[in-house]
Amino acid sequence: MDNTLRLWDVASGSLLRIIQLDGWGEDVSYSPDGSSLAVASWNQPTRIWDGTGANLLNSITFGPDAW
């Protein structure tokens, strides 16, 4: 594991972008319109990226310390 998220073009099979994460990415989800991408981890904040993964839009911390 290299703590990266890799975004691929499904049609061509080409690698579009590599996003370096601070820890393991546990879950990844695109918004229905593809405009944003959420990456969740058990020990790091959930990060929201634009749909291309180029720009970090927000970082959200969940759990007892977040309230």
N, C-alpha and C positions, 0 to 999 in steps of 0.2 A: 504494500500500500504506500502510495506516494503523496497522499493528502491532496489530490487534485481532482477536479471535476472536468471532464472532457465533453465538449459539445460537438456533435457530428452532424453533417449533412446526410440525411438518410438516403436521399436520391443518388448522390454521387459517391458516398462513402468517404468523403474527405473530412479531415479534422478542421473544425472552424475556430475553436478557441480552447485554451486550457486555463482554468481558473484555479489558482492556488488557494487552498483552504487552510485554516489554522488547526484543524483536526479532521477526524473522519466525517464525511458527509453521509448521514444516515438516510435521509429522504430528500428527493428532488421532485418539484412539481412546477409545471408551467401554468400560467393563468389560461383560461379558456381561449382568450384572443391572442395568446403568444407574446403579449407585450411585457411580461415579467416572469421571472424565474425565482422560486424560493428554494433555498438549500438549508435543511435542518440538521442539527447534530445534537448528540446527547450531552455534550460538554461545552458547547459554544453557542453564541447567539444564532438565531435564525437570520439568515441574510437574504435580502430581496435584491435581485439584479434586474437590469433591463433584459428584454427578451434575447438579446445577443450575448449577454454575459459580459459586456464591455464596461458597464458602469454599475457600481454598487449604489442602490437607491436608499436602502434602509437596513438597519440591524436591530433585531428585536430580541430581548432577553425574556425568557419565561422561567417560572419556578419560584420558590420561596423568596429568593433574594430580589426578584423583579417587582414584587408587590410592595 
